[in-house]
């Protein structure tokens, strides 16, 4: 993504344009499913210093705009997905590679079935698949 486009995203998210925020957003956009720790490690190498508070504040603003969504694919680690459309993930248990899977989530169940269990508003869902990717399976 071009720098002027990144600047526009920050501006539309009501974020002050700083070298740290430019680098945070560039990293998130080019590294889907990044964690805050991964973002900090990268940005710290590119820009003199960046605090976790700057990272989380920037992330929260991007979440508020709907540009990214938080996902938990492993215990205790939140990652940030740049694809807000409904989709699933398959995670390699050997190398940690995360791949998006686009299948019809309502093929076998419906929101009406969930509502029958006493819920009025279904806000979202997460389903993750785990396996071994082709690259890792060749190593075995």
C-alpha positions, 0 to 999 in steps of 0.5 A, a space after each residue: 500500500 502506498 504511503 499516502 493511502 496509509 496516511 489517509 487510513 490513519 487520518 480517517 481513524 482519527 490518529 495522529 500521523 507519526 513514524 511509529 503509527 505509519 510503521 505499525 499500520 504498514 506492518 499490520 497490512 503486510 503481515 496479516 494475523 500479526 500479534 502486538 508482540 510481533 508488531 512491536 519487534 518489527 516497529 522497534 527495528 524500523 523506528 527508534 522507539 515504540 511503546 505498547 500503549 501506542 501499538 494498542 491505541 492504534 490497534 483499537 482505533 483500527 478495530 473501531 473503524 472495522 479495518 482489522 478484527 482481533 482473533 485468538 488462534 492460540 491461548 493468550 495471544 491476540 492476533 489482528 486480521 485484516 480481512 473483516 469478512 466471515 472466514 475461518 482459519 487453519 493453523 499448522 501445528 508444526 510451524 504456526 502458519 495461518 491460512 484463511 479458509 473461505 467456506 460457507 459458515 451456514 452450510 450446516 447450521 443457521 442463526 435461527 438454531 442459535 436464537 432458539 437457545 435464548 440468544 437474540 443477537 449473534 455478534 460473531 463466531 470463531 472456528 479454527 481448524 488445525 493440521 499440518 501444512 504441506 511444507 511441514 508434512 514433507 519434513 516428516 
